[in-house]
Amino acid sequence: MQPDKIVTLAKLKDQIIPACQRDGDSVVLCHGHYNIIHPGHMRFIEHAKGLGNKLIVAVYGDCYFSGSELKGIYPQHDRAQGLSALHMVDYVLILDSITLLDALASIKPAIFVMGKDYEQGRNEEEAEASRFANSSGIKVVYHSGEIHYASSELLHSSQQELEQARLHQFIESCKRQRINIMDLSRYLEEFSNRKLLVIGDTIVDQYAACEPLGMSAEAPVLVVRELETKEYVGGAGIVATHLRALGAECCYLSIVGQDRPAEMVRNEMEKKQINAHLIEDSSRPTTFKIRYMVDNQKLFRVSRLHDHSPSQELESQLIERLEELVPLVDGVLVSDYVYGMVTNRLLTRLLELAKEHSVKLFGDLQCSSQIGSILRFKEFDLICPTEREARIALGDNESGLEWIAQTLRDKTKSNDLLIKMGGDGFIAYTNENKRVFLDRQHFPALAVNPVDVTGAGDSLLAVMSVSICAGASLMEASAIGACMASIAVQTVGNIPVSSGKLQNLLRSISSKF
């Protein structure tokens, strides 16, 4: 934190800007409220900094917000101090008794940078500022920063340094939300009193450990020798096994083929005491995925699957089971891998049943290699898309993350939203007044160098859902979820995470507060 970076408009106008002009420094101005600085903001600020020599960030003062909005906004000086801690930011200006237009007129930057979502004049004040800049010879750039779905942090810091930095970020996130880590244990103790239903596509994941032999002499083909294989329940099935390992009672509803993988799933569900309702479909095999690996490195994946929708008869059977099970549970988790099982008719009936019996709905959709849209999940209590899935659903690869989140929430009418960002962790959004997001919080990925990220989102969905059913707020559930995901990615294959392991990690982090 560098308080000397926080300056008045008078100092900027009379001292800093003249000095920049003498030195030939190009000044860039951007603005925002910056309540919680998350990876989306960092992309934007980094892009703005790259356009010139000196970056000034204008922060909306407390006077810009209504009384109800201020409940979810940190004081202006706290937000300014957070920005001043960023090495990319040279100066911070608080817009308290001055407007954005005043700042532009006094500073006269070479470049004024605005989020891509403001290009269509979505806010009158920003539109007026843009018109003034254009008429004054100030270059206006609309950009939300470069979008990426992977992290390059390990190129710049050691694993130990990154682990410490992320743990610090996590602890700070919890402090901002007034979360006491050890207080979260009471929700874990409540898991055994909760019953949940998981519906979605069943997958069997096989991992094949291989030894590299070299390159084929006949063609540029990698040659390996298979050493050992191991199979795991995957897809929506691993969500159910996570819930059971955490102590919750769990029902599972899915479609499987008439084959050996289906029998393997039945046996695993029975062994783990999960009440599985597996409806057989003779027209499709159970989805089977083989991952070939050398040590911890995946070489490639082969999938055996059919992704057509079930017949009307099978769909009716699913809905009949749904009608039997929903009144008996606290929450329903939909884990849709877009292989055809989760139909629109099924979702419509599920929503009706959930409203009728006051059952919470949690949804996740995986469309990395399939065509799907998270917009299908209407009026859920929580939806958990990746940033890529959110952008695909909205057909928007340019707007800032805040606009993406708000638009997605508005279109789905979901209560809460999680935007997963891979190595950057996730951002939790909650909507308390049903109009604007009053609270948002970034939770970093605690595992810096994961062994196997397959199923990380499934573990997150499972523990977030049962935590909320146990009485946790979205932010409390998110803190638990970040810990859960960090455990899940440290082993190869879909290994259910027990409440004991989760409890131990919470204790370890609590000792560092």
Summary of the structure (lengths in Angstrom):
residues: 513
radius of gyration: 25.2
end to end distance: 19.7
largest distance: 78.7
contacts: 1739
relative contact order: 0.11
helix: 43%
strand: 24%
